[in-house]
Structure formats: structure tokens, C-alpha cells
Amino acid sequence: MAPSLWILSLVVLFMVTGTESAAPRRPVDVPFGRNYAPTWAFDHIKYFNGGSEIQLHLDKYTGTGFQSKGSYLFGHFSMQIKLVPGDSAGTVTAFYLSSQNAEHDEIDFEFLGNRTGQPYILQTNIYTGGKGDREQRIYLWFDPTKGFHSYSVLWNLYQIVFFVDDIPIRIFKNCKDMGVRFPFNQPMKIYSSLWNADDWATRGGLEKTDWSKAPFVASYKSFHIDGCEASVQARLCATQGKRWWDQREFQDLDAYQYRRLQWVRQKYTIYNYCSDRARYPTMSPECRRDRDI
Ligand SMILES: *[C@@H]1O[C@H](CO)[C@@H](O)[C@H](O)[C@H]1NC(C)=O
């Protein structure tokens, strides 16, 4: 073998083995079809740039959605979304992870549309073992319809973190020691959808969808998935503890991230189930830990 070829194959070998242990903390942007497939109303999804960007269309007949081909136990998942611009009142765009069984686990981002010029609400929720009722609502610090922003979830055995443009907006720590179930053994798929929810979404259902403005269009790109792929039935991840998101630096937020989280909470929170005494006279145990942040 010529020396240059030999060096080349060494480099290639290094790159191949290198991807196993390297830390791909930066999202890798891949086309839609690599990780995802449409779920329903296939004709309401439009593709651009060879499938690296897509649009979901909602009209009075139907919304649409897509889901990951694989199921995952832990990992880092993100996509960039440009929400329905203009009059989006009554519409909801969602990005969530969910397991597919009766006592299911779920990690939700839901974007509640609004009348032109009025702010979207980002609602997040977490279900563990079929129990939800953990809504938090915030306004965003930018107009999410003007450009693409990244929305991501980091999920490991220690915490679930919701990020908006890499700023943590919510953390759900593993409070198993307090008797709170934490998602750890039910693989989840990643989903996104756009649909009409004008019975509750905007100002509690007062603002209805204006169908004369249809179609409502949400745009997506950068379909990053870096998770431990598992069959739907699997209860374990084969590489548990060995991937970058399991490592110490991802087991908790750092001081800078906690400051950012505080900033979001103090300036942008509209609603937090942890402080809703009317609805939940006894505070959920995980809220006690949350309060210390
Ligand atoms: C819509 O705008 C109204 C008025 O500014 C605001 O009260 C509400 O929180 C906004 N968002 C939603 C989804 O209702």
C-alpha cells in the first residue's frame, strides 16, 4: 500500500472509532428522512432543500405530524422550528417525546399560537407513569415566528432538561428518592405536530382559529437525534452510562446554566404548577427540590 493511502486509512479508522467516544454535544443537522417519517395527512407536509427543511400545513380539514423512526432510552434531541407566523390563534405546534404504553412517559413542548403581534406561550409538561399535571408556561424572549430557533431535550438518568437555544428553561431532576417516578425504562419516540386546539389554546379558548388565514405553516430543520436506540419493548439501553450525555458534566446544570434558568423563571414565567395552590393544595414532592434552585 502506498504510504499516503496507508495514512489515509489510519485517519479514516480514527474517524470511525472516534465517533464512538467523541462528545457530539453540538447537534448534528441531518435531513428529515434520516430520523423521521410522517405520521398522518402526508400531503400536508412539504419538503425543501432535498428534505433538509420541511413545513407542516394546517387547514380546516386537517393538521399533520411526524415521528421518529427509532425509539430511544436517554439522549439529546433537538430541532429548529419557525412557528406559524401572523395570526396563529387557536393553533398548537408540539414537539415531544413519548413512550407508547398505557402508563406512559412524556416530555412536551407545546407552542400556543396567538393573534398577530400577540405573544406565543410555550407550555411544557412531563408525564411519568401516565401521570402529567406538571404544566409550566412561559413567554419567549424573542418572536419565535421571525426565524428558526432550536428546541431541545437532554434526558439521562439524573435529569431531564428543556432548552431553548441552549438556554435551560426547565429542569426535572430525578427525585426517585422522594417517591416521584422518573422516566428510565420506557423507550420514547420523538414527535411533532401542528393542529387546531381553539377550544383551549389561546386565552383559554376565547380566541378562535381564523380559517380565512389558512393554511397555517410551521417550518422545521436540523433534525438532530443522538440517543440510545432501543426497541419499543427494551427496558435497558445497551450503552447505559457510556455515552456523552451520561457523563458527570451532564448530570446537573452548571452555575452559569442555573443563572440562565433563574433568568427565564423570573422574567418569563406565566404559570407554574408548583405554585398553583388552588389546583394542587399539596405541592408535588419534586417541586420542593425545584424551589431550591
Ligand atoms: C395571547 O395574547 C394575550 C394578550 O396579549 C395574552 O394574554 C396571552 O397570554 C397570549 N398567548 C396565548 C397563547 O393566549
Ligand as a Chemical Component Dictionary entry (heavy atoms), coordinates in Angstrom:
data_LIG
# 
_chem_comp.id                   LIG 
_chem_comp.type                 NON-POLYMER 
_chem_comp.pdbx_formal_charge   0 
_chem_comp.three_letter_code    LIG 
# 
loop_
_chem_comp_atom.comp_id 
_chem_comp_atom.atom_id 
_chem_comp_atom.alt_atom_id 
_chem_comp_atom.type_symbol 
_chem_comp_atom.charge 
_chem_comp_atom.model_Cartn_x 
_chem_comp_atom.model_Cartn_y 
_chem_comp_atom.model_Cartn_z 
_chem_comp_atom.pdbx_ordinal 
LIG C1 C1 C 0 -52.055 35.972 23.617 1  
LIG O1 O1 O 0 -52.097 37.331 23.837 2  
LIG C2 C2 C 0 -52.797 37.720 25.019 3  
LIG C3 C3 C 0 -52.853 39.230 25.049 4  
LIG O2 O2 O 0 -51.554 39.783 24.962 5  
LIG C4 C4 C 0 -52.069 37.130 26.239 6  
LIG O3 O3 O 0 -52.813 37.422 27.401 7  
LIG C5 C5 C 0 -51.921 35.635 26.077 8  
LIG O4 O4 O 0 -51.126 35.124 27.134 9  
LIG C6 C6 C 0 -51.244 35.321 24.751 10 
LIG N1 N1 N 0 -50.974 33.925 24.473 11 
LIG C7 C7 C 0 -51.871 32.923 24.442 12 
LIG C8 C8 C 0 -51.418 31.638 23.912 13 
LIG O5 O5 O 0 -53.020 33.023 24.836 14 
# 
loop_
_chem_comp_bond.comp_id 
_chem_comp_bond.atom_id_1 
_chem_comp_bond.atom_id_2 
_chem_comp_bond.value_order 
_chem_comp_bond.pdbx_ordinal 
LIG C1 O1 SING 1  
LIG C1 C6 SING 2  
LIG O1 C2 SING 3  
LIG C2 C3 SING 4  
LIG C2 C4 SING 5  
LIG C3 O2 SING 6  
LIG C4 O3 SING 7  
LIG C4 C5 SING 8  
LIG C5 O4 SING 9  
LIG C5 C6 SING 10 
LIG C6 N1 SING 11 
LIG N1 C7 SING 12 
LIG C7 C8 SING 13 
LIG C7 O5 DOUB 14 
# 
